[in-house]
Amino acid sequence: MKFYTDQAGFSMTEVIVASVIFVVASAGVLATIVQTRVSGRGSEARMVAGLCGKEILDSLNKSVAGSTWSTGVLTLGAHAVTVASYPNCTSMTSASYTVVAGFGTTRQVTVTVNW
């Protein structure tokens, strides 16, 4: 029987070690991709909530008039927002805004959006 000592190629041990290294590296890359997608979904939801808050503030701004300053939408206190009146904010489950007195005759408005 003749043995060849100058054969080219990889031994079984080398192939197994390389396969294990490849699997570990692939698992790390896959875990990173999954985490990025989950984080991206949360960021998108926060961005939509921010846009809904801006839409609420814009509608409040349009409703402000000097004659209704103390009786309109900017009366001091907490106010609920009707979610159905904002069709672009379908992911919004509830929203509210609070009006407090600012400096002089100004008002400070804080909008809270839940999604």
Buried (B, 14 or more C-beta within 10 A) or exposed (E): EEEEEEEEEEEEEEEEEEEEEEEEEEEEEEEEEEEEEEEEEEEEEEEBBEBBBEBBEEEBEEEEEEEEEEEEBBEEEEBEBEBEEBEEBEEBEEBBBEBEEEEEEEBEBEBBBEB
